Amino acid sequence: MAYSDPTLGELIELPVDAPIQLFDLTTQQALIRPALERRWCDILDHGRYIGGPEVEECERRLADFTGAADAVAVGSGTQALVMPLLAMGVGAGDAIFIPGFTYNATANAVLLSGAFPVLVDIDPRTFNMDPVDLARKVDAVKKAGDLTPRAIMPVDLYGLPADYPAIQAVADLHGLRVIADGAQAFGGKDNDRWVGNIAEITATSFYPTKTLGGYGDGGAILAREKAFADRLRSIRWHGTGDNRKESVRVGINGRCDSIQCAVVTEKLGLFEMERARRTTAARLYDVRLADLVEKQEALPGQENGYGLYTIRIPGRDRVRAKLSEAGVPTGIYYDMAIHEMPAFAHCATFGPLPACEAAAREALSLPMHPYLSEVQINRVCDALEAALKS
Ligand SMILES: Cc1ncc(COP(=O)(O)O)c(C=O)c1O
């Protein structure tokens, strides 16, 4: 299988055998730096560092790209999770269902809103929320009677959308809202819908190593309803009305600055090319690793945005050390399930989470970025094969 797709062309000449990196932001920067410098000079000239025209441009481009009705640029992926909860009036006594295997921000966002994160087990094949356990947990919460189920916050781990058709069915049955934590998954798809236009509300992150990253903190909320997006714009500016003075609801400083919006807009121009290259890299891994290890599996109709390429290995830490010796960097996302962290130990009250715990022991992410060469991918796979045999 050829690495370079003739439709993409060779945008940049890379040494095919350069040191392997888990992420590569340097190559991308070389492609966009002149355009970025022009955009930054514009901002220095107009001086609207907050709320400049770059914010609206970025929001419009994000909505156009994903097909969402509206996009609201915010200060981080975490803010993008907290703000919809505030907009829905979620608070003390409410239950929000989240997977027990995710980044701590998902649980923090729920607790910051005043609600309680009910932890749901994952499907070991996809690493995402298990809809069967979700249904069980909603029933358990209703039966216990102390909390009111309000919303489900699935996470699209490593770039793979959660099982939204099955999750939406549970939501519809119980009258729950769905807020997707798509922080890692800009570029994922479900039945030809981009992440951002699969669930009614999607949060994403522009943390620099994300598939669509800025050069600092940032994030966005993609919404199916314009009226909901407008409420978020108010919350983003301390809950103010149009005059931006008088608070008409409780809000926060949830703004994304003009510079980050300019970076994200510029990077959106490269996005489909980079996504195609990530997919090509993943296909090469798929072929080489087919009989060697288990990997994150997409469900029918899903496309992974490949923020990360993640495999599952019993005895992971030994294999990881061998890979490191061979010059292959890897990442562990995450080595603790949510309830294994002290701040969230009280959140596993509605039943066991065995698949979350197993994933925390076995998940290993291999180098994944758009500028990996076929030679580098083969080196990773050779090193993994040797590590597994030793
Ligand atoms: C699943 C998930 N949710 C939320 C976040 C929070 O995003 P941010 O770091 O931009 O606040 C992240 C960031 O890594 C994430 O991976």
The ligand as a Gaussian input file, in Angstrom:
#p B3LYP/6-31G(d) Opt

LIG

0 1
 C      -12.260000      13.756000      26.432000
 C      -11.863000      15.153000      26.775000
 N      -12.780000      15.988000      27.308000
 C      -12.484000      17.253000      27.627000
 C      -11.213000      17.764000      27.432000
 C      -10.914000      19.155000      27.886000
 O      -10.417000      19.973000      26.884000
 P       -9.488000      21.230000      27.281000
 O       -8.164000      20.689000      27.691000
 O       -9.438000      22.018000      26.008000
 O      -10.176000      21.945000      28.365000
 C      -10.223000      16.945000      26.878000
 C       -8.852000      17.460000      26.673000
 O       -7.891000      16.771000      26.618000
 C      -10.557000      15.605000      26.547000
 O       -9.640000      14.782000      26.034000

